[in-house]
Amino acid sequence: MPKQFHPVAEITTTSGFQGEVRLRPLSRFSIDYILQKTLQIGTSYDNLANLKLEKTIGDGKRMRFKFEGIDSHNKAKNMIGKTIYVSTSADDEINFIGSDLIGFKVVTDSGDSVGILKDVMWLPANDVYVVFNGKKELLIPIVPEIVLCLDYRKQEIVISSVDGLID
């Protein structure tokens, strides 16, 4: 079963004197999720506290984030090193790229073994699974036409049998 919370960003530094911070994204969905989802903050899944975004300042790599209740440089400084988590549902896209998938078996829809998931790469067009089949690494695009389902109980990723994808 997918986790209820996913880490999406780490607080790296303060910015200014009003409690703004800068983040290091941990997912391609980080900014979108921070702007739209329920947030939690902590150092691990065991000690999460609610967090609410007040506003953002700037854009791109220079974006700063201001959270409710964090209104001084010292309060912001205490947040450095903590991780921001978002609440997700079972069908969220982030479940397809979570680090908890590493080690899952990858099989085709016809039941043939493809290999073991070793990594997930973020690429401009789409994310890619790096699968090792014992001889070589295969790159499997994470698109709905290819990745059919995730089975957390069996620790398995089912992909479609597309000619040329794995041979």
N, C-alpha and C positions, 0 to 999 in steps of 0.2 A: 504494500500500500504506500502511495506517495506521502511524503511528510506534509504536515499542515503548514509549516513555515519553511521558506527557502531563504538562504543568505543572498542578498543582492548587492550590497555595498559595504565597504569598510570606511569608517571615518578616519581621515589621514591627518588633517590639520585644521586649525582655526583660521578664520579670515575676518579681520576687522574687530571691532570692539562691541558689536551688538549681539554676539552669540552665533554668528554664521560659521559654518564648517564646509570643508571640501571633502569629497568622497572619491574612493577608488571603486569603480564598478566591478562586480564579480560575475556579471551576466550581461548579455546584449540587451536584455529587457530591463535593466536596472532603473534607468531614469523613468521610463513609462510606468513601471510598477510602483516606484516611490511616489509618483504624482497621483496614482489612481487607487492604490490598494491600502489595506489596513497595515500599519507598520508596527514592528516590535524592535527593541534594541537590547543588546546584551553581548556577553562574551561567549555564550554557548546556548544551546537549546534549553538548557536547564534553568537559566536565570534571565528570562526575557521580561521586559517592561514595555508598556504601551508608549508609543511615540506618535506625534501628530505633526505633519508638515505645516508650517505657517506660510512660508513663501519661498520662492527661488529668486535669485538675483543673477543676471547674466545668462549666458548660454554656452553650449559646447564644453570644452575642457576647462573653461574658467568659471563654470557655474558654481554658485554658492547656495547653500541650503540653510534655512532658518527654521528651527523647530520650536513649537510652543513650549513655554516655560524655560527655554534656554535663552536668556537675555543679557548675558555678560560673557566677556572673554574667558573668565575663570570657569564658568559652567560649561562652556564649549570645550575648553581644554580637558575637562574631565571625561569627555566623550571620545577623545582620541583613542584609537585602537579597538573600539567597540564595533560590532557588526550590526547592520540593519537587516532585518528579516521582513519578508512580506507574507501575509496570509494567502494561501492559494487553494484552489479547488482541484479535484482530480483531473480535470480536462485542461488545465492551464498549460500553455506552451513550455513554460520553464521546466515542467516535469520531464520533457524530452531531452534536456541538456544538463540535468543535475549531475553533480559529481558522484552521487550515490548510485548511478548506473554503471560506473566503472566496474568491470568484472562480470557483467551480465553476459549470458550466452546470446549470440545473434544467430537466428535461424530463419529460413525462408518459409513462406506460407505453405509450401509443400512438405515441410518438416526437415529439410536438409540443413546440416550444421554449416554455418559460415565462419564462425570463430568467436573470439572473446573481445568484448569492447575494452579498449585500452585507453582511449582519450576522446574528448569532444573538442573539435576545433571551431572557433568562430571565424567565419569567412564573410566577405562582403555580400555575396549573393545569398548564401544560406549556410547554416551550420552543418558540420560533417562529423560522422562517427568514424573513428580510427579503429579498425577491427583487425586483430592479428589471428591468422588462421594456422599458425604453426610454421609457415614458410615465408609469408610476406604480409605486409600491412595492406589492407583494403580501405578505401575511402568511400563511405556510404553517405550520400546526401540526406539530411534530415528534412524531408518534404513529405506531405501527406500521401503522395502517390507511391512512395518507397517504404516509409516506416508505417506499418499498419497498426501495430499496437505494442504496448509495454505490459508485461505480466510481472508484477512485483513479487507475486507469490512464488512463481517458478524462476524468478530472476532471468527473464528472457525478453529479448526484443525480436519481434517478428517483422520481417521485411518482405516485400513482394519479390517474386522471381522474375527479374527483368533481364533479358538477354544482354550479355556483356558487362553486367554490373559486378559480378564476382569471379568471372573467368578471364 
